[in-house]
């Protein structure tokens, strides 16, 4: 039912009346929506259907909205602190994910709660950016071993008055193919003044590419991925509505992400029972036999459940690789396998836990 509500939210069409729910079922739906951060789609779906939400779900939506207002407001405040620090050091950066992404693809910066401010800088600027934040009073949180900074490409920085910056020099972890040109995300960012501070964030095309990367990462690492699938679906529909699907296809091919985007679009389409728009040469990939709708619903909403029928991790990685001929796909698969092996060796040498 939660996937069906998301479909109504995405399409704006309630083709049939939403079913009445018993108290126990409504409570279970509310709990799942909160756990997967999908209360926003539920609220929109019931509004589109002009139907009152069941009381447990309505209460969950109110609480989630209040938490998002506080948490995302803190993220926006951190951005107003972070960008002057980086600007004074001459370091280009973009703020991605979080309220910036929500506003672009959902029209609402508080659509879903965001915990951290995600910032991307170039690999060459990472050490200088880290030093600039520490000089401004930020402190590193938890493990900052070489596995985090080199393999995962990120470090968490805590502001003295609360709030966390997740500083990145990568957009994808080992286990999913990364973009070919990280610098393009930095050079093509949009600048906007928020609270008197110039903040840079990706345009819609790059934002939707990041949505596809996030869905691939969460799915490959067997984490709840339904909300990432929803973001991608909403982003692809937004691109089509504003005539940017062709530009998105060009960017995906240029970044060598046609396999990731094709798989992610097919996965999101199957979860929400939608045909999502992709301009040529992009196309939704044919999902493998292990990705039946019942299976992907379990993987996306309850990946940790004992009965979720996960395939081998190698099978997921193969599905994420480009389908532009067997030679290219095999080469991409081998490169990513090598990156996984190197990352795991570094993790064990550093004594780090999982991400």
C-alpha positions as CSV (number, residue, x, y, z in Angstrom):
1,X,0.0,0.0,0.0
2,X,2.9,2.4,0.7
3,X,4.2,1.9,-2.8
4,X,0.7,2.5,-4.1
5,X,0.4,5.8,-2.2
6,X,3.8,6.8,-3.6
7,X,2.6,6.2,-7.1
8,X,-0.5,8.4,-6.5
9,X,1.8,11.1,-5.1
10,X,4.1,10.9,-8.1
11,X,1.4,10.8,-10.8
12,X,-1.2,13.0,-9.2
13,X,-3.8,10.4,-10.1
14,X,-5.9,8.4,-7.6
15,X,-7.4,5.9,-10.1
16,X,-9.4,4.2,-7.4
17,X,-10.5,5.1,-3.9
18,X,-7.9,4.6,-1.2
19,X,-8.9,1.6,0.9
20,X,-10.2,2.0,4.5
21,X,-7.7,0.6,7.0
22,X,-8.3,-1.1,10.3
23,X,-6.6,0.5,13.2
24,X,-3.9,-2.1,13.4
25,X,-3.1,-1.9,9.7
26,X,-3.1,1.9,9.8
27,X,-0.6,1.8,12.6
28,X,1.6,-0.6,10.7
29,X,1.5,1.6,7.6
30,X,2.4,4.7,9.7
31,X,5.3,2.8,11.3
32,X,6.6,1.7,7.9
33,X,6.2,5.2,6.5
34,X,8.2,6.7,9.4
35,X,10.9,4.0,9.2
36,X,11.4,4.5,5.5
37,X,11.0,8.4,5.6
38,X,8.0,8.1,3.2
39,X,5.5,10.2,5.2
40,X,5.6,13.0,2.6
41,X,4.4,10.8,-0.3
42,X,1.6,9.5,2.0
43,X,0.4,13.0,2.8
44,X,0.4,14.0,-0.8
45,X,-1.4,10.9,-1.9
46,X,-4.3,11.4,0.6
47,X,-4.5,15.0,-0.4
48,X,-4.7,14.1,-4.1
49,X,-7.4,11.5,-3.3
50,X,-9.2,14.1,-1.1
51,X,-9.4,11.5,1.6
52,X,-8.6,12.0,5.3
53,X,-5.6,10.1,6.5
54,X,-6.1,7.4,9.2
55,X,-5.4,8.9,12.6
56,X,-2.1,6.9,13.2
57,X,-0.8,8.0,9.8
58,X,-1.9,11.6,10.3
59,X,-0.1,11.8,13.6
60,X,3.0,10.3,12.1
61,X,3.0,12.8,9.3
62,X,2.6,15.7,11.8
63,X,5.6,14.5,13.8
64,X,7.7,13.8,10.7
65,X,7.0,17.3,9.4
66,X,7.9,18.9,12.7
67,X,11.2,17.0,12.8
68,X,12.0,17.9,9.2
69,X,11.4,21.6,10.0
70,X,13.9,21.5,12.8
71,X,16.5,19.2,11.2
72,X,16.4,20.8,7.7
73,X,16.4,24.3,9.1
74,X,19.6,23.3,10.9
75,X,21.1,22.0,7.6
76,X,20.2,25.3,5.9
77,X,21.8,27.2,8.8
78,X,25.0,25.1,8.5
79,X,25.2,25.9,4.8
80,X,25.2,29.6,5.6
81,X,28.1,29.0,8.0
82,X,30.0,26.6,5.7
83,X,30.1,28.4,2.4
84,X,31.8,31.6,3.7
85,X,34.4,29.4,5.4
86,X,35.1,27.6,2.1
87,X,34.9,30.9,0.1
88,X,37.6,32.5,2.3
89,X,39.9,29.5,1.5
90,X,39.1,29.7,-2.2
91,X,37.6,26.2,-2.3
92,X,34.6,25.5,-4.7
93,X,31.9,23.3,-3.2
94,X,28.3,22.3,-3.8
95,X,25.6,21.4,-1.2
96,X,23.8,18.3,-2.4
97,X,21.0,16.1,-1.1
98,X,18.9,17.3,1.8
99,X,16.6,20.3,1.6
100,X,18.3,21.6,-1.6
101,X,17.4,18.4,-3.4
102,X,13.9,18.3,-1.8
103,X,13.2,21.8,-3.0
104,X,14.2,21.0,-6.6
105,X,12.4,17.7,-7.2
106,X,9.6,17.9,-4.7
107,X,9.1,21.7,-4.5
108,X,9.4,21.6,-0.7
109,X,12.7,21.8,1.3
110,X,11.0,20.1,4.2
111,X,9.6,17.2,2.3
112,X,11.8,14.7,4.1
113,X,14.0,15.0,7.2
114,X,17.7,15.4,6.5
115,X,20.3,14.9,9.2
116,X,23.5,16.3,7.8
117,X,24.7,19.0,5.4
118,X,26.3,17.1,2.5
119,X,29.1,19.1,0.9
120,X,31.2,18.0,-2.1
121,X,34.7,19.4,-2.8
122,X,37.4,18.3,-5.2
123,X,39.8,15.6,-4.0
124,X,42.6,18.1,-4.3
125,X,40.8,20.5,-1.9
126,X,39.6,17.9,0.6
127,X,42.5,18.4,3.1
128,X,42.4,22.2,2.9
129,X,38.6,22.2,3.4
130,X,38.9,19.9,6.4
131,X,41.6,22.2,7.9
132,X,39.4,25.3,7.3
133,X,36.5,23.8,9.1
134,X,38.6,22.6,12.0
135,X,40.1,26.1,12.3
136,X,36.6,27.5,12.5
137,X,35.8,25.2,15.5
138,X,34.3,22.1,13.8
139,X,35.5,18.8,15.2
140,X,35.7,15.4,13.6
141,X,33.0,12.9,14.7
142,X,33.9,9.3,15.3
143,X,36.1,7.3,13.0
144,X,38.2,9.3,10.6
145,X,40.5,6.5,9.5
146,X,42.0,6.3,6.0
147,X,39.2,4.0,5.1
148,X,36.7,6.8,5.6
149,X,38.7,9.6,4.1
150,X,40.2,7.6,1.1
151,X,37.9,4.7,0.3
152,X,34.5,6.3,1.2
153,X,35.7,9.8,0.6
154,X,34.0,11.5,3.5
155,X,34.4,12.8,7.0
156,X,31.8,14.0,9.5
157,X,32.4,17.4,11.2
158,X,30.4,18.6,14.2
159,X,29.6,22.3,14.7
160,X,30.2,23.5,18.3
161,X,26.5,24.5,18.6
162,X,25.2,21.3,17.0
163,X,24.7,20.0,13.5
164,X,27.0,17.9,11.3
165,X,28.6,18.5,8.0
166,X,29.3,15.4,5.9
167,X,32.3,16.6,3.8
168,X,32.8,14.5,0.6
169,X,35.3,14.2,-2.2
170,X,33.4,11.3,-3.8
171,X,29.8,10.9,-4.9
172,X,29.8,7.1,-4.8
173,X,31.1,4.4,-2.5
174,X,32.7,1.2,-3.6
175,X,30.1,-1.3,-4.7
176,X,28.5,0.9,-7.4
177,X,30.1,2.5,-10.5
178,X,31.2,6.1,-9.8
179,X,30.7,9.1,-12.1
180,X,33.6,9.7,-14.5
181,X,34.0,13.4,-14.0
182,X,33.4,14.7,-10.5
183,X,34.7,18.1,-11.4
184,X,31.7,18.6,-13.7
185,X,29.3,18.6,-10.7
186,X,31.4,21.3,-9.1
187,X,31.8,23.5,-12.2
188,X,28.1,23.3,-13.3
189,X,26.5,24.2,-9.9
190,X,23.9,26.9,-9.5
191,X,24.4,29.7,-7.1
192,X,21.7,31.3,-5.0
193,X,21.7,33.7,-2.0
194,X,20.0,32.2,1.1
195,X,19.9,34.4,4.2
196,X,22.5,36.8,2.7
197,X,25.0,34.0,1.9
198,X,25.8,32.6,-1.6
199,X,25.3,28.9,-1.7
200,X,26.0,26.6,-4.6
201,X,24.1,23.4,-5.3
202,X,23.6,21.2,-8.4
203,X,21.2,22.0,-11.2
204,X,18.3,19.7,-11.8
205,X,20.1,17.4,-14.2
206,X,23.0,16.7,-11.8
207,X,20.6,16.5,-8.8
208,X,18.7,13.6,-10.5
209,X,22.0,11.9,-11.4
210,X,22.9,12.1,-7.7
211,X,19.5,10.6,-6.9
212,X,20.3,7.6,-9.2
213,X,23.7,7.2,-7.5
214,X,22.1,7.3,-4.1
215,X,19.5,4.7,-5.0
216,X,22.2,2.4,-6.4
217,X,24.4,2.8,-3.3
218,X,21.6,2.1,-0.8
219,X,20.3,-0.8,-2.8
220,X,23.7,-2.4,-3.3
221,X,24.5,-2.0,0.4
222,X,21.2,-3.6,1.4
223,X,19.8,-0.6,3.1
224,X,16.2,0.8,2.9
225,X,16.1,2.4,-0.5
226,X,12.4,3.1,-1.2
227,X,12.7,6.9,-0.5
228,X,15.7,7.1,-2.8
229,X,13.7,5.3,-5.5
230,X,10.9,7.9,-4.9
231,X,13.3,10.8,-5.3
232,X,14.6,9.4,-8.5
233,X,11.1,8.8,-9.9
234,X,10.1,12.3,-9.0
235,X,13.3,13.7,-10.5
236,X,12.8,11.9,-13.8
237,X,9.2,13.1,-14.0
238,X,10.4,16.7,-13.2
239,X,13.0,16.5,-16.0
240,X,10.4,15.4,-18.5
241,X,8.0,18.2,-17.3
242,X,10.6,20.9,-17.9
243,X,12.1,19.5,-21.1
244,X,15.4,18.5,-19.7
245,X,15.3,14.7,-20.3
246,X,17.6,14.9,-23.3
247,X,20.2,16.9,-21.3
248,X,20.0,14.4,-18.5
249,X,20.6,11.5,-21.0
250,X,23.7,13.3,-22.4
251,X,25.0,13.9,-18.9
252,X,24.5,10.3,-17.8
253,X,26.3,9.0,-20.9
254,X,29.1,11.6,-20.4
255,X,29.5,10.5,-16.8
256,X,29.5,6.8,-17.8
257,X,26.4,6.2,-15.7
258,X,24.1,4.8,-18.3
259,X,24.1,1.4,-16.6
260,X,23.4,2.8,-13.1
261,X,20.7,5.1,-14.4
262,X,19.1,2.4,-16.5
263,X,19.0,0.0,-13.6
264,X,17.9,2.6,-11.0
265,X,15.1,3.8,-13.3
266,X,13.9,0.2,-13.9
267,X,14.1,-0.5,-10.2
268,X,12.1,2.6,-9.2
269,X,9.6,1.9,-12.0
270,X,9.0,-1.6,-10.7
271,X,8.7,-0.5,-7.1
272,X,6.0,2.1,-7.9
273,X,4.5,0.3,-11.0
274,X,5.4,3.2,-13.3
275,X,7.1,3.6,-16.7
276,X,9.5,6.4,-16.0
277,X,10.7,8.7,-18.8
278,X,14.2,8.3,-20.2
279,X,15.4,10.0,-23.3
280,X,17.6,8.1,-25.8
281,X,20.1,6.7,-25.7
282,X,19.2,6.0,-22.1
283,X,16.6,3.2,-21.5
284,X,15.4,1.4,-18.4
285,X,17.3,-1.9,-18.3
286,X,15.6,-5.2,-18.3
287,X,15.7,-6.3,-14.7
288,X,17.1,-9.7,-13.9
289,X,14.9,-12.6,-12.9
290,X,15.7,-12.1,-9.2
291,X,14.1,-8.7,-9.3
292,X,10.4,-9.6,-9.3
293,X,8.1,-6.9,-7.9
294,X,7.5,-8.8,-4.7
295,X,11.2,-9.2,-4.2
296,X,12.2,-5.6,-4.9
297,X,9.4,-4.3,-2.6
298,X,10.9,-6.4,0.2
299,X,14.5,-5.2,-0.7
300,X,13.5,-1.6,-0.9
301,X,11.2,-1.4,2.2
302,X,12.5,-4.2,4.5
303,X,16.1,-5.1,3.4
304,X,17.0,-6.5,6.8
305,X,14.0,-8.8,7.1
306,X,15.0,-12.5,7.3
307,X,12.7,-13.4,4.4
308,X,14.0,-10.8,1.9
309,X,15.3,-12.7,-1.1
310,X,18.6,-10.9,-1.8
311,X,20.7,-12.2,-4.7
312,X,24.5,-12.3,-4.3
313,X,26.2,-8.9,-4.2
314,X,28.0,-9.7,-7.4
315,X,24.7,-10.1,-9.2
316,X,23.6,-6.6,-8.0
317,X,26.9,-5.1,-9.1
318,X,26.6,-6.7,-12.5
319,X,23.1,-5.3,-12.9
320,X,24.4,-1.8,-12.2
321,X,27.1,-1.9,-14.8
322,X,26.7,-0.6,-18.3
323,X,24.9,-2.7,-20.9
324,X,26.8,-1.2,-23.8
325,X,28.2,-4.5,-24.9
326,X,29.7,-7.4,-23.0
327,X,33.3,-6.2,-23.2
328,X,32.6,-2.8,-21.6
329,X,30.3,-4.3,-19.0
330,X,32.9,-6.8,-18.0
331,X,35.6,-4.2,-17.8
332,X,33.4,-2.0,-15.6
333,X,32.5,-4.9,-13.4
334,X,36.2,-5.8,-13.0
335,X,37.1,-2.2,-12.1
336,X,34.4,-2.0,-9.5
337,X,35.3,-5.4,-8.0
338,X,38.9,-4.2,-7.6
339,X,37.7,-1.0,-5.9
340,X,35.6,-3.1,-3.5
341,X,38.6,-5.4,-2.7
342,X,40.9,-2.4,-2.1
343,X,38.3,-0.7,0.1
344,X,37.8,-3.8,2.2
345,X,41.6,-4.3,2.6
346,X,41.9,-0.7,3.8
347,X,38.9,-1.1,6.2
348,X,40.5,-4.2,7.8
349,X,43.9,-2.5,8.1
350,X,42.3,0.5,9.7
351,X,40.1,-1.6,12.0
352,X,37.0,0.3,10.9
353,X,33.4,-0.9,11.1
354,X,30.9,-0.8,8.3
355,X,29.6,2.5,6.9
